[in-house]
Amino acid sequence: MPPIRRVVIAGAGQGGVHTAASLRRLGYDGDLTLVSAEPSLPYQRPPLSKTFLRDPDPAHIDFHDAAHYSTLDTRLVLGDPVTTVDRPNQTLSLRSGETVRYDHLVLATGSRPRRITDLAHLRNVFHLHDRDSSAALGEQLREGRSMLLAGGGFIGLEIASAAADLGCAVTVVEQLPSILAHAVPTQVSDFLLDRHRARGVRFRLGRSVVAFTTDGDRLASVTTDDGSEIAADVVVVGIGSVPCTELAAHAGLKVDDGVVADTRLHTSDPHISAIGDCVRFPLAGRPVRLTSVQHAMDSALHVAKQITGRDAPYRPVPWFWTDQAGVKVQMAGAPRAEHDRTEFVAGPSDAAFAVRSFLGDRFVGGVTVGMPREHLAMRRELAAS
Ligand SMILES: Cc1cc2nc3c(=O)[nH]c(=O)nc-3n(C[C@H](O)[C@H](O)[C@H](O)COP(=O)(O)OP(=O)(O)OC[C@H]3O[C@@H](n4cnc5c(N)ncnc54)[C@H](O)[C@@H]3O)c2cc1C
């Protein structure tokens, strides 16, 4: 294959920015273009459901200032998304009409929140994902409004936690009988539920929203399947994410709940890789889509290595963290997906413990609460197995 001299990265989030930095660190000295759909400087998303709700200072979440991208000799295109990819000619078009050539294209288009379309147009309904939606939600929460959260996943519960800390009356409606049911062992789910309740968050578990009323362009109340009506000033929908695959699908790449890639993160076109939230790739023999900072960073580094001639399969140890109800919870491997038994490890206080999950005798993943060293030990153990 001829040498790669023009790399374009579509998407300037966690994965895209890390791809650019990794390429330069690994000695890539060709053209580098980082294209962002968003008009602002690239920023981190994890604080959006945590500290940014209290303190919406952009300087706290930007990855770098504008000068940094010049130092990296990277052309940063802001507010001008990639609209089409012409694979036979290895060019892509931006919304502004500009055409850009590439030898290798990295798709780092991320994911977006799953929406309840009937509610999306209402002014007090939030599907939190970007800087603007977090800033607008934070403004409401800092005024101590009542908040209803539909869905008890990680991001939603972080928002519920921040809202309770800001003095809001918070109700969570979750259709499963426990929170984070698919993600963490029961001991962790029960522990977090107690912590949230102790901080004043109310839960309606095993209930779904079946109807709602509006007042002009605002949502006024929701009705759950047991006939209860819950009124709230602000409604947050936290029911998961969907990968941004439109660009890939339009370009004729294989897409199946994510841009389909092989163990090297090559898509069905060898000149195009996919990373981060948008890619579905084989891990331990199963196709997976991971949505975490760890995977965005690791897959970015992996693709940068591929582009600079270091070929290897991508075999990450997945890990993730969440800050909620006053504790840091860290996960490594697959603590919940499949296990035969769990082992409880007591920590130095009531608010610190770990749960290890096993498939037969094999350690497959674990969750720690307030035990960062145990988390690192789990990651090392999983990497070595
Ligand atoms: C509120 C929130 C809290 C989170 N908290 C945590 C946490 O505590 N721990 C953790 O591990 N992970 C967390 N995550 C997940 C983590 O932020 C993501 O997994 C990570 O950002 C994925 O990186 P990415 O580069 O794939 O996508 P993103 O960072 O989402 O970036 C994708 C970018 O691509 C742009 N884009 C899309 N289409 C185009 C196009 N056609 N042209 C140009 N640009 C395009 C998008 O606008 C976006 O800017 C959180 C996510 C959110 C939303």
The ligand as an SDF file (V2000), in Angstrom:
LIG
                    3D

 53 58  0  0  0  0  0  0  0  0999 V2000
  -23.1270   13.2330   29.5970 C   0  0  0  0  0  0  0  0  0  0  0  0
  -22.1030   12.1560   29.3830 C   0  0  0  0  0  0  0  0  0  0  0  0
  -21.3780   11.6600   30.4680 C   0  0  0  0  0  0  0  0  0  0  0  0
  -20.4260   10.6520   30.2830 C   0  0  0  0  0  0  0  0  0  0  0  0
  -19.7160   10.1880   31.3630 N   0  0  0  0  0  0  0  0  0  0  0  0
  -18.7840    9.2190   31.1880 C   0  0  0  0  0  0  0  0  0  0  0  0
  -18.0110    8.7340   32.2900 C   0  0  0  0  0  0  0  0  0  0  0  0
  -18.1990    9.1420   33.4300 O   0  0  0  0  0  0  0  0  0  0  0  0
  -17.0740    7.7860   32.0560 N   0  0  0  0  0  0  0  0  0  0  0  0
  -16.8260    7.2950   30.7880 C   0  0  0  0  0  0  0  0  0  0  0  0
  -15.9500    6.4340   30.6080 O   0  0  0  0  0  0  0  0  0  0  0  0
  -17.5490    7.7350   29.7160 N   0  0  0  0  0  0  0  0  0  0  0  0
  -18.5150    8.6800   29.8940 C   0  0  0  0  0  0  0  0  0  0  0  0
  -19.2470    9.1290   28.8230 N   0  0  0  0  0  0  0  0  0  0  0  0
  -19.0320    8.5180   27.5020 C   0  0  0  0  0  0  0  0  0  0  0  0
  -17.8620    9.1580   26.7580 C   0  0  0  0  0  0  0  0  0  0  0  0
  -17.9000   10.5520   26.8540 O   0  0  0  0  0  0  0  0  0  0  0  0
  -17.9290    8.7180   25.3090 C   0  0  0  0  0  0  0  0  0  0  0  0
  -17.8450    7.3110   25.2940 O   0  0  0  0  0  0  0  0  0  0  0  0
  -16.8330    9.3370   24.4640 C   0  0  0  0  0  0  0  0  0  0  0  0
  -16.9680   10.7350   24.4100 O   0  0  0  0  0  0  0  0  0  0  0  0
  -16.8720    8.7570   23.0570 C   0  0  0  0  0  0  0  0  0  0  0  0
  -15.9250    9.4110   22.2680 O   0  0  0  0  0  0  0  0  0  0  0  0
  -16.1620    9.5230   20.6890 P   0  0  0  0  0  0  0  0  0  0  0  0
  -14.9920   10.2640   20.1460 O   0  0  0  0  0  0  0  0  0  0  0  0
  -16.5000    8.2080   20.1210 O   0  0  0  0  0  0  0  0  0  0  0  0
  -17.4870   10.3980   20.5450 O   0  0  0  0  0  0  0  0  0  0  0  0
  -17.7830   11.8760   21.0420 P   0  0  0  0  0  0  0  0  0  0  0  0
  -16.8680   12.2730   22.1320 O   0  0  0  0  0  0  0  0  0  0  0  0
  -19.2460   11.9140   21.2860 O   0  0  0  0  0  0  0  0  0  0  0  0
  -17.4370   12.7740   19.7700 O   0  0  0  0  0  0  0  0  0  0  0  0
  -18.0600   12.5730   18.5230 C   0  0  0  0  0  0  0  0  0  0  0  0
  -18.0490   13.9030   17.7880 C   0  0  0  0  0  0  0  0  0  0  0  0
  -18.2800   13.6640   16.4200 O   0  0  0  0  0  0  0  0  0  0  0  0
  -19.1110   14.7070   15.9150 C   0  0  0  0  0  0  0  0  0  0  0  0
  -19.7010   14.2810   14.6520 N   0  0  0  0  0  0  0  0  0  0  0  0
  -20.7320   13.4180   14.4450 C   0  0  0  0  0  0  0  0  0  0  0  0
  -20.9640   13.2940   13.1120 N   0  0  0  0  0  0  0  0  0  0  0  0
  -20.0570   14.0900   12.4800 C   0  0  0  0  0  0  0  0  0  0  0  0
  -19.7940   14.3810   11.1010 C   0  0  0  0  0  0  0  0  0  0  0  0
  -20.5160   13.8450   10.1180 N   0  0  0  0  0  0  0  0  0  0  0  0
  -18.7820   15.2550   10.8300 N   0  0  0  0  0  0  0  0  0  0  0  0
  -18.0290   15.8090   11.8110 C   0  0  0  0  0  0  0  0  0  0  0  0
  -18.2560   15.5730   13.1260 N   0  0  0  0  0  0  0  0  0  0  0  0
  -19.2480   14.7030   13.4500 C   0  0  0  0  0  0  0  0  0  0  0  0
  -20.0950   14.9050   17.0560 C   0  0  0  0  0  0  0  0  0  0  0  0
  -20.7610   16.1480   16.9330 O   0  0  0  0  0  0  0  0  0  0  0  0
  -19.1490   14.8550   18.2500 C   0  0  0  0  0  0  0  0  0  0  0  0
  -18.6080   16.1200   18.5070 O   0  0  0  0  0  0  0  0  0  0  0  0
  -20.2060   10.1310   28.9890 C   0  0  0  0  0  0  0  0  0  0  0  0
  -20.9500   10.6200   27.8860 C   0  0  0  0  0  0  0  0  0  0  0  0
  -21.8880   11.6220   28.0820 C   0  0  0  0  0  0  0  0  0  0  0  0
  -22.6930   12.1330   26.9120 C   0  0  0  0  0  0  0  0  0  0  0  0
  1  2  1  0
  2  3  1  0
  2 52  2  0
  3  4  2  0
  4  5  1  0
  4 50  1  0
  5  6  2  0
  6  7  1  0
  6 13  1  0
  7  8  2  0
  7  9  1  0
  9 10  1  0
 10 11  2  0
 10 12  1  0
 12 13  2  0
 13 14  1  0
 14 15  1  0
 14 50  1  0
 15 16  1  0
 16 17  1  0
 16 18  1  0
 18 19  1  0
 18 20  1  0
 20 21  1  0
 20 22  1  0
 22 23  1  0
 23 24  1  0
 24 25  2  0
 24 26  1  0
 24 27  1  0
 27 28  1  0
 28 29  2  0
 28 30  1  0
 28 31  1  0
 31 32  1  0
 32 33  1  0
 33 34  1  0
 33 48  1  0
 34 35  1  0
 35 36  1  0
 35 46  1  0
 36 37  1  0
 36 45  1  0
 37 38  2  0
 38 39  1  0
 39 40  1  0
 39 45  2  0
 40 41  1  0
 40 42  2  0
 42 43  1  0
 43 44  2  0
 44 45  1  0
 46 47  1  0
 46 48  1  0
 48 49  1  0
 50 51  2  0
 51 52  1  0
 52 53  1  0
M  END
$$$$
